[in-house]
Amino acid sequence: MTVRPWLSFALVGLGTFLLVLAGLLAWYVEPRAERTGIDVDVTTVLAGTGSYFDTAKIRTVGDKRLTITRQVRGDVAESERSGRAVWDVVTSVDTDATLPAADPHDALQWTRERWVTDRATNAPVHCCGEQPAFEGEAYLKFPFGVHKRTYTWWDSALGATVPLRFSGTAKVKGYEGYRFTGAVAPARTGSRLVPGRVVGQPKRGWVLAEEWYANHRVELVADRRTGRILYAATGPRRTLRAPGTTKDAAVLLDSEKVAFTPATQRAQVALARGDNERLRLLGTTLPIGAGAPGALLVLVGIFFVVRDRGSRKAPDGPERPDPDSPPQTLEASEI
C-alpha cells in the first residue's frame, strides 16, 4: 500500500500534538487546577449534647442538644483582585431554643471571621481585611496532597495553633480519608465582666472574671488529595474563673463531642468525590486518552515515512530493459 508523503507527515504531526497535549495536561494544567476555590458557598452542621450557661436561669443547665452551624462564602471579587482565596465565615452555637434564630446574635455564641489563604499552599495570607490574623496549616481545609504527619490546626476559640497527629485512616460514608486527632489543655483566653454570684462571689456586685478554654478532643478526617474535611468532631469547654483562682466557677459551654451530622458528611463526601474526579480527569484520564493515540500515530507515521523513502531508492546492478520497448537490432558493422 502506497501512502502519500503528506499523509505520513500529517500522522507524525498529529501524534506529536497529542503527546504534547498529554504532557501539558499532566504536568502543567492538573497541578494548577489544585487551587482552593473562590466561588464557594458551603454550610456545615455539627450536632451533639452538652451543658451551657442559661442566662435566664443564671446557672448552667446540662444534657442539652447543641448545634454548631458554619457558613463559608467566598468573596469572589476580592479573591480575583488579590489572587488569594478570601472566605467569609459565620459560626453560631445554638440550643434548641435559638434554632432557627431570627437574628444570629440570638445564638448562644456567634462569630464572624474573614480568612485569606494562598490558593496553592493553603498557607494564611495577611491581607484583604483578614480577621482574625491566624496561622497554621489547616482550618477550614488541609493543604492539597495530605501527608501522614502532624499538622498545625488553627483553633479560633484558643487564638493559637494546635498540633493534630496523624491517627490512621477512617471511612466517612464509605469514602476513605486521613484521620487527625488532638486536644487543647485549659488556657486563659480573656476576661469578662459578670455578676459576682456567677463566679461564687455573691458579695461582690461585678467581677472581671477570667475566661478559660479547653477542648476535650479534636478529630478531623480529610480527603487525601484535596484536603477537604469530610468529618469533624470537637469537644469545646468554656468556663469562667474568679480572678486569681485556679478552679472553674461557672461553665459557659461544655460538650464531650459535637460532630458533623450525617447530612453534612454526605455533602462533604460528594464534594470531595467531585473534586477528585475533575483532578483525575485532567491528570490521568485525558493525558492517557491523548498520549496513547498520539504515540501510536507517531509510530505509524514514522513507519510510512521510512518505508516510502526506502521504496524510492534506486536499486544496485545493471539497468533492466523495459519489456515494452521494441527489440534492438545490430548493425552489420557491429557484427
C-alpha positions in Angstrom: 0.0 0.0 0.0 1.4 3.4 -1.0 0.8 6.3 1.4 1.2 9.8 0.2 4.1 11.6 1.9 2.0 14.4 3.1 -0.3 11.9 5.0 2.7 10.3 6.7 3.9 13.6 8.0 0.4 14.6 9.0 0.2 11.5 11.2 3.5 12.3 12.8 2.4 15.9 13.4 -1.0 15.0 14.8 0.6 12.3 17.1 3.2 14.8 18.3 0.5 17.4 19.1 -1.4 14.8 21.2 1.7 13.8 23.1 2.5 17.5 23.9 -1.2 18.0 24.9 -0.9 14.9 27.2 2.2 16.3 28.8 0.7 19.7 29.3 -2.4 18.3 30.9 -0.5 16.0 33.3 2.4 18.3 34.3 1.0 21.8 33.8 -2.8 22.1 33.8 -3.5 19.5 36.5 -1.1 20.9 39.1 -2.5 24.3 38.5 -6.0 23.0 38.9 -5.1 22.2 42.5 -6.2 25.6 43.8 -8.6 26.5 46.6 -11.9 27.5 45.2 -13.1 31.1 45.5 -16.8 30.8 44.4 -17.8 28.7 47.4 -21.0 28.7 49.5 -20.9 25.7 51.9 -22.8 25.2 55.2 -21.7 22.5 57.6 -23.6 21.5 60.7 -22.2 19.8 63.9 -24.6 18.4 66.5 -24.3 16.8 69.9 -25.2 17.3 73.6 -23.7 19.2 76.4 -24.1 22.0 79.0 -24.4 25.7 78.6 -25.0 28.7 80.8 -28.6 29.7 80.7 -28.7 33.5 81.2 -32.5 33.4 82.1 -31.9 30.9 84.9 -28.5 32.3 85.7 -27.0 28.9 86.0 -25.6 26.1 83.9 -28.0 23.5 82.5 -26.8 20.1 81.3 -27.7 17.4 78.9 -29.0 19.8 76.2 -28.8 19.5 72.5 -26.2 21.8 70.9 -25.8 22.7 67.2 -22.9 24.4 65.6 -23.6 25.9 62.2 -20.8 27.2 60.0 -21.4 29.0 56.7 -18.5 29.7 54.4 -18.9 32.1 51.5 -16.2 33.2 49.1 -15.6 36.8 48.3 -15.2 36.3 44.5 -14.4 39.9 43.6 -11.7 40.3 46.3 -10.3 36.9 45.5 -9.9 37.7 41.9 -8.4 41.1 42.7 -5.9 39.7 45.2 -5.2 36.3 43.7 -5.9 34.7 47.1 -8.8 32.7 48.5 -10.9 35.1 50.5 -13.6 33.5 52.6 -16.1 35.0 55.0 -17.0 32.5 57.8 -20.0 32.8 60.1 -20.2 30.4 63.0 -23.1 30.1 65.5 -23.6 27.8 68.5 -27.3 27.3 69.2 -29.6 25.4 71.6 -33.0 24.1 70.6 -34.4 27.4 72.0 -32.5 29.5 69.5 -33.0 27.4 66.4 -33.8 28.7 63.9 -32.5 32.1 65.1 -34.3 35.1 63.5 -31.2 37.1 64.4 -27.8 35.3 64.5 -27.0 37.4 67.6 -29.7 35.4 69.4 -27.4 32.4 69.3 -25.6 31.1 72.3 -22.4 32.2 70.6 -21.9 33.9 67.3 -18.7 34.9 65.4 -17.9 36.3 62.0 -14.4 35.9 60.5 -12.6 36.6 57.3 -10.0 34.0 56.2 -7.4 34.7 53.5 -5.2 31.8 52.2 -2.8 31.1 49.4 -4.8 29.1 46.9 -2.0 26.6 46.2 -0.5 26.0 49.6 -3.4 26.8 51.9 -1.0 29.0 54.0 -2.5 32.1 55.6 -2.1 35.4 53.8 -2.4 38.5 55.9 -4.2 40.9 53.6 -7.7 41.8 52.3 -9.3 42.6 55.7 -8.3 39.3 57.3 -9.9 38.9 60.7 -8.5 37.4 62.9 -4.9 37.1 61.9 -4.4 33.4 62.0 -1.5 30.9 61.5 -1.1 27.2 60.9 -1.6 24.8 58.0 -5.2 23.7 58.4 -8.5 25.2 59.5 -11.4 25.0 57.0 -9.4 22.6 54.9 -6.0 20.9 54.7 -3.4 21.6 52.0 -3.6 19.6 48.8 -1.9 16.3 49.0 -2.3 15.5 52.6 0.6 13.5 54.2 0.8 11.1 57.1 2.3 13.6 59.6 1.4 16.1 62.2 -0.3 19.3 61.0 -0.9 22.6 62.9 -4.6 23.4 63.1 -5.8 26.9 64.0 -8.3 27.0 66.9 -10.2 30.3 66.8 -11.5 29.9 70.3 -8.0 29.4 71.6 -6.4 32.0 69.3 -3.5 29.7 68.6 -2.5 26.6 66.7 -2.9 23.1 68.0 -0.9 20.1 66.7 -3.1 17.4 65.2 -1.4 14.0 64.9 -2.0 11.5 62.0 -4.1 8.7 63.5 -4.6 6.3 60.6 -7.3 6.2 58.0 -11.1 6.4 58.5 -14.1 5.9 56.3 -16.8 8.5 56.1 -20.0 7.2 54.3 -17.8 4.6 52.6 -15.2 7.2 51.5 -11.7 6.8 53.0 -9.6 9.7 54.3 -6.8 10.5 56.7 -7.7 10.9 60.3 -6.1 13.5 62.6 -6.6 14.0 66.3 -5.6 16.3 69.1 -6.7 18.1 72.3 -6.4 21.5 73.9 -5.3 21.9 77.5 -7.1 24.6 79.6 -5.8 28.1 78.7 -6.9 31.6 79.6 -8.3 33.4 76.6 -9.6 36.7 78.0 -11.8 38.3 80.6 -15.5 39.1 81.1 -17.4 41.4 83.4 -20.1 39.3 85.2 -22.1 39.5 88.4 -20.1 38.2 91.4 -22.5 35.4 92.2 -21.8 33.8 88.8 -18.3 33.0 89.9 -19.1 32.3 93.5 -18.6 35.7 95.0 -22.1 36.9 95.7 -21.0 39.8 98.0 -19.3 41.5 95.1 -21.5 43.3 92.6 -19.5 42.8 89.4 -16.3 40.8 88.9 -13.9 40.8 86.0 -13.8 37.1 85.6 -11.2 35.1 83.7 -12.3 33.3 80.6 -10.8 29.8 80.1 -11.0 27.5 77.1 -10.2 23.8 76.5 -11.1 21.1 74.0 -11.6 17.5 75.1 -10.8 16.2 71.7 -10.5 17.4 68.1 -10.9 14.9 65.3 -10.8 15.6 61.6 -10.9 13.3 58.6 -9.5 14.9 55.5 -9.6 13.9 51.8 -6.1 12.8 50.9 -5.9 14.6 47.6 -7.8 17.8 48.0 -7.6 18.4 51.8 -11.4 18.8 52.1 -12.7 18.0 55.6 -15.0 15.0 55.4 -15.7 14.7 59.1 -15.1 16.9 62.1 -15.8 16.4 65.8 -14.9 18.7 68.6 -15.4 18.9 72.4 -15.3 22.5 73.4 -15.3 23.7 77.0 -15.6 27.4 78.0 -15.6 28.4 81.7 -15.2 31.4 84.0 -12.9 31.7 87.0 -12.9 34.3 89.7 -9.8 36.5 89.4 -6.7 34.8 90.8 -8.3 31.3 91.3 -7.4 28.0 89.7 -10.8 26.3 89.6 -13.7 26.8 87.2 -16.6 28.7 88.9 -19.1 28.7 86.0 -19.4 26.6 82.8 -20.4 28.6 79.8 -20.3 25.8 77.3 -19.2 22.2 77.7 -19.6 19.2 75.3 -17.7 15.9 75.1 -18.5 15.8 71.4 -20.3 17.6 68.7 -19.8 16.2 65.2 -20.8 16.6 61.6 -24.3 15.5 61.1 -24.9 12.6 58.6 -26.3 15.1 56.0 -23.1 17.2 56.3 -20.9 14.1 56.0 -22.7 13.0 52.8 -22.5 16.5 51.3 -18.7 16.8 52.1 -18.0 13.3 50.6 -20.0 14.3 47.5 -17.9 17.5 47.1 -14.7 15.5 47.6 -15.6 12.9 45.0 -16.4 15.7 42.5 -13.1 17.4 43.2 -11.2 14.2 42.8 -12.9 13.2 39.6 -12.1 16.6 38.0 -8.4 16.3 39.0 -8.3 12.7 37.9 -9.8 13.7 34.5 -7.1 16.4 34.0 -4.2 14.4 35.5 -4.8 10.9 34.3 -7.8 10.2 32.0 -7.3 12.9 29.4 -3.4 12.6 29.3 -3.8 8.8 28.7 -6.6 9.4 26.2 -4.3 11.8 24.3 -0.9 10.2 24.9 -1.7 6.7 23.8 -3.2 7.5 20.4 -0.5 10.2 20.0 2.3 7.7 20.4 0.6 5.2 18.0 0.1 7.9 15.4 3.8 9.0 15.6 5.0 5.4 15.2 2.7 4.7 12.3 3.7 8.0 10.6 7.4 7.3 11.0 6.9 3.8 9.7 5.3 5.0 6.5 7.9 7.8 6.0 10.8 5.3 6.3 9.1 2.8 4.1 8.3 5.3 1.3 11.9 6.6 1.3 13.2 3.1 1.0 10.9 2.3 -1.9 12.0 5.4 -3.8 15.8 4.5 -3.5 17.3 3.3 -6.9 18.4 -0.5 -6.9 22.1 -1.5 -7.5 23.3 -3.5 -10.6 22.7 -3.2 -14.4 19.6 -1.5 -15.6 16.9 -3.9 -16.7 15.5 -3.4 -20.1 12.0 -2.1 -20.4 9.8 -5.1 -21.5 7.5 -2.7 -23.5 10.3 -1.3 -25.7 11.0 -2.8 -29.2 13.8 -5.2 -29.6 17.2 -3.8 -30.7 18.9 -4.9 -33.9 22.6 -5.0 -34.5 24.1 -3.1 -37.4 26.4 -5.0 -39.8 29.4 -3.0 -38.6 28.8 -4.3 -35.1 28.9 -8.0 -36.0 
